[in-house]
C-alpha cells in the first residue's frame, strides 16, 4: 500500500527598490560588526524586538554588504569617469 504525505510550506521573497542615498545609508549601517550592532541594539532597545530574528539580521548584514558594495563602487567609478569627461569637454 502506498503512503503519501506532504508538508506545505510558505516562502516569501521580497524585492525592494532603494535610491542611491538609501543604499549608501543602509550599506554604512550593515558595515558595522553585526554582533556589536546587536549588542548595542539589545542594550538600548531591548531584546524583544529582534532576538527572534537575529539570524536574519546576521545574514542580512552579510549579504547586503557583499551585494551592495560592488554596485556602489561601480556608481562611484562611473561618476568619476563622467566628471572627468565633463571637465575635458569644457
N, C-alpha and C positions, 0 to 999 in steps of 0.2 A: 504494500500500500504506500502510495506517495505521501510525503509530508511536505506541505507548502507553508511557508511562513514569510512574513515580511516585517519590515520595520520602516515606517515612514520617517522622512527627515525633512527639515526645513532649512534652507540655506539662503542667506541674504548677502548679496554683493551690492555695494553702493558706489557709484561714481560721483565725484564732486568736482565741480569746476571752480577754480580759485583764480583770483587775479595774481599778478606777479608780486604785488605787495603782500598779499595774504600768504602766498607760498614762502616768501622770504621770512615773514614773521614766524610762521609755523616751523620752518626749517631751523631757525635760530633756537626756538623752544626745544625742538627734538634733538638738537646737538648737545644739550645738557646730558650728563650721565643719568640714565633713566632711574637707577637706584637712588641717586641723590635727589632727583626730582620727586620720586615717590615718597622718600623720607620726609622732605620738607612739606610736600602736599599733605601727608598724613598728620604732621605736627600742626600745621596751620588750619587745615580744613576738616580733619578727622578721617578715619578710615572708611566710614560708611559710604562715602561717595564712590571710591574707586577700588576698594580692596577686592571685590569680586570680579573686577575687570583688569586686574593688574597684569595678567598675562597678555591681554590685548594691548595694554599700554606699552608693554615692553616690545611686542612685535611691531606695533605702530611706529614707535620711535625709531627702531632699527630700519624698518622698510621705508618710511618716509624720508629719512635722512639719506639712505642709499639711493632711492629713486629720484628725489628732487634735486640733490646736489649736482649731478651732471647736467640737468636741464638749466639750472641757474647758471652754471659755468658757460653753457652754450649761449645763453641770453647775454651774459656779460661780454663774451668774446664777439658776438655779432654786433653788439652796441659799440664796442671798441673799434671794430672794422668800419662800421658806419660813420662813426665820429671822425676817424682818420680820413676817409674818403670825402667827407663833407668839408674838412679843413683844406684838403688838397684841391678841391673844386673852387675854393674861394680865391 
